[in-house]
Amino acid sequence: MFVERLVVGPYQTNCYIFGNEETSSAWIIDPGSDESVIIRSLEKRNVTPVAILLTHTHWDHITALGGLKKHWPELEILVSKEDSLYLGPDGYDNLKQVCFDKSFWDKYETELSHLPQPTAFLHDGQFLQDSRLTVLATPGHTPGGLCFYHEEGQFMFTGDTLFAGSIGRTDLQGGSYSLIIESCKRLLTLPEEVQILPGHGPASTIAREQHNPYL
């Protein structure tokens, strides 16, 4: 089992490759952009991705979706139903309404206009048998924000919900400060040794985030 962090795109988004070398399979968490970098990483390790897991669907976390789906047509795309509105045929128009970063939009408009549909929706408490990840609903940054917790490995992908020493912004459409505080406090009930792997910036632990100034 391995976890590799790839820092992609203008927002320095953390895309994670979580893989199992024994089964030659892998899962991609939040492919922000630079699909060629992601593809090279997977091929170098000789693993095939089973699914893309999305913590949320802001533009800086989903731009490489189309390229990866084109490269691996059988790839599943898993997301919460609440955050699925930026994917599929209607995703382009919905995303264009909320993307305030014109330079990002101009650079990646082609990719953002061909985002594939989800293959299934994820819900709170769901256990993903193949990856051994548990889905945790953590709304606040977005209405359908998710975290993915690996109890055996004691690590968790937190997207833009909980960062090292900070929390996600809540001033974008659908954001809620009260909900993100509630979500983060839920995460802090996990064992102190759990490693936090956020959507931007360095890793942390539950123990360190007990002293997070925003919480």
Salt bridges, closest charged atoms under 4 A:
GLU4 OE1 - ARG45 NE 2.89
GLU21 OE2 - ARG45 NH1 3.66
ASP30 OD2 - HIS61 ND1 2.98
GLU43 OE2 - HIS71 NE2 3.18
ASP60 OD2 - HIS61 NE2 3.50
ASP60 OD2 - HIS200 NE2 3.21
ASP106 OD2 - LYS102 NZ 2.82
ASP124 OD1 - ARG186 NH1 3.03
GLU152 OE2 - ARG132 NH2 2.94
ASP160 OD2 - HIS56 NE2 3.44
ASP160 OD2 - HIS61 NE2 3.17
ASP160 OD2 - HIS141 NE2 3.40
ASP160 OD2 - HIS200 NE2 3.43
ASP171 OD1 - ARG169 NE 2.72
